[in-house]
Amino acid sequence: MTTGYQLKSLLTAEGEASLYFEAKDFSDLASDQVLIQVEAAPINPSDLALLTAPMDLESLTSSGSGYETKISAKAKPGAVQFFAARLGMALTTGNEGAGTVIAAGDSEAAQALLGKKVGAFGGGMYAQYRVANVMECLPLPEGASAEQGASSFVNPMTALGMIETMKMEGHSAIIHTAAASNLGQMLNRLCLADGIPLICVVRSETQKTLLESQGAQCVLNSQDPNFFADLTDACDRYHATLAFDATGGGTLGSTLLNGMEAAAARHLTEYNRYGSDRFKQLYIYGGLDVSPTTLHRGFGFAWSINGWLLPQFLGRAGIEVMMRMRARVAAELTTSFASHYAHRVSLPEALSLDLVREYASQATGVKTLIQPTHEG
Ligand SMILES: NC(=O)c1ccc[n+]([C@@H]2O[C@H](COP(=O)([O-])OP(=O)(O)OC[C@H]3O[C@@H](n4cnc5c(N)ncnc54)[C@H](OP(=O)(O)O)[C@@H]3O)[C@@H](O)[C@H]2O)c1
C-alpha cells in the first residue's frame, strides 16, 4: 500500500477558505495508469485560482506543523457567490509537475514508463504521489531533472498553442501582454527562433529591460505616455491582427484592439464611419486583473473577443498537432521552455504565511516550486 499526503483546498458556504493536507491511498492502478512519486510542481497563476483566489489575505492564519499545517482565511467579499460551484468540496491542487514513475498498470504503455522521469498535468500534483493516465505523462529527455520537467505542460504548450492559433487563423504576428511572465519569456524565445514578429507589452521598465536582454525586438511599456502611438506603429510595421491578453480586466485588451485598428486605418483610402474591414482578434487567456473588462469601441466592427484555454485549444487542434507540440517541448525542455523559480519548498513549507502572500502577488520572478520529496 502506498499512502501519501495531498494538498487540499476547501471553501465553505459559511465563508471560510482553507488549505490543508489529507492522507490518501494511491495503491490502485488501472491497466493504463502509472504511479508517480512527485518531485517538483510549480505554483502557476492558474493554481492560485484554487489556492488563494477566494481568500482575504489580510485575515490569513495558520495552525499545526508539518502535514498537520492548516491555513485559513475569511472569504473575500463576493467570493462565496463567485465560487458557488465549489462550495464544500475539498479540491486537489497543482495543475502540473514532474517525478519518477514508481509503479505501473499492466498495459505495455504503462510498463514502458516504469522507472522513468515524467512530466504530468491534469491536477493533483501538490502531493507526494499522483496516479496518472499514460496520456497525461510526458517522458523527460535522458538526464533531465524533475525540476526541469516540472513546468513542461501548462506554459510551454500554451506558448506553442498561441503560435499554432496564429497560423491556423491566418495571422502573421502576435501581441502579448504580461509579456515578462515565464510564459512570455518562452513565447519570446519561440518567436525569435521561428521568425515570428512578437509585440511584447509589459507594465514596467524593469520588465522591458529583462525582455530586451533576452533579444526581444519590440517591447512596449503600457505605462509609457507614448504607449498607444508606439503600439499603433508596431501593429502597422508587423501587420498585427492578433492579441493574447493575460490581464483580462481593465482596458488593456480594448487598447490593443484600438491599436490594431489605428494601424489598419492608416491604409484606408477614404473615411469609413464603420472603421476598417481588417479583422482583429483578441483572446483573453488569463485573469491577472480581476476588475471588469472595459471596451472603448473605437475599433470598428471587424473584430472578435474570445476566451482561450489550453485544453479547449488542444481539443480543437487535434491529436496530431498536440503530439507535434509535445515533441518540441521534450526536445527543447531546457532551452526554449526553461522556467525560473525564486523558491524551492517542501509541501508543508508551501503553506508558510509569508510565502503564500508572496506567490499570491503573481509578480515577475517570484515563482515557487514545490518539492514534495524534500522534508524541509
Ligand atoms: N489560458 C490558458 O490556457 C493559460 C495557460 C497557461 C498560462 N496562462 C496564463 O498566463 C499568464 C502567465 O503565467 P505565468 O505562469 O507565466 O506567470 P508568472 O511567471 O507567474 O508571471 C506573472 C506575470 O504577470 C504580471 N502581472 C501580474 N498581475 C498583473 C496585472 N494586473 N497586470 C499586468 N501584469 C500583471 C507580473 O508582472 P508584475 O511583476 O508587474 O506584477 C508577471 O510578469 C497567467 O495569467 C496565466 O493564468 C493561461
The ligand as an ORCA input file, in Angstrom:
! r2SCAN-3c Opt
* xyz 0 1
  N      -5.448     30.158    -20.768
  C      -4.530     29.234    -20.589
  O      -4.699     28.085    -21.031
  C      -3.283     29.572    -19.827
  C      -2.254     28.619    -19.738
  C      -1.078     28.973    -19.086
  C      -0.924     30.232    -18.518
  N      -1.980     31.108    -18.594
  C      -1.846     32.459    -18.030
  O      -0.603     33.002    -18.449
  C      -0.234     34.047    -17.577
  C       1.239     33.959    -17.243
  O       1.511     32.785    -16.482
  P       2.991     32.547    -15.888
  O       2.985     31.283    -15.113
  O       3.963     32.674    -16.989
  O       3.100     33.817    -14.916
  P       4.277     34.282    -13.931
  O       5.590     33.820    -14.420
  O       3.845     33.947    -12.543
  O       4.244     35.871    -14.135
  C       3.089     36.632    -13.899
  C       3.283     37.953    -14.675
  O       2.045     38.680    -14.671
  C       2.311     40.047    -14.408
  N       1.122     40.605    -13.776
  C       0.535     40.219    -12.605
  N      -0.581     40.931    -12.391
  C      -0.684     41.801    -13.452
  C      -1.617     42.798    -13.814
  N      -2.686     43.071    -13.039
  N      -1.425     43.483    -14.972
  C      -0.364     43.222    -15.759
  N       0.562     42.266    -15.483
  C       0.393     41.579    -14.334
  C       3.511     40.051    -13.487
  O       4.156     41.296    -13.637
  P       4.436     42.264    -12.357
  O       5.806     41.896    -11.863
  O       4.361     43.639    -12.935
  O       3.344     42.004    -11.336
  C       4.323     38.873    -14.071
  O       5.167     39.316    -15.127
  C      -1.182     33.912    -16.363
  O      -2.196     34.886    -16.473
  C      -1.776     32.531    -16.528
  O      -3.048     32.403    -15.929
  C      -3.135     30.802    -19.230
*
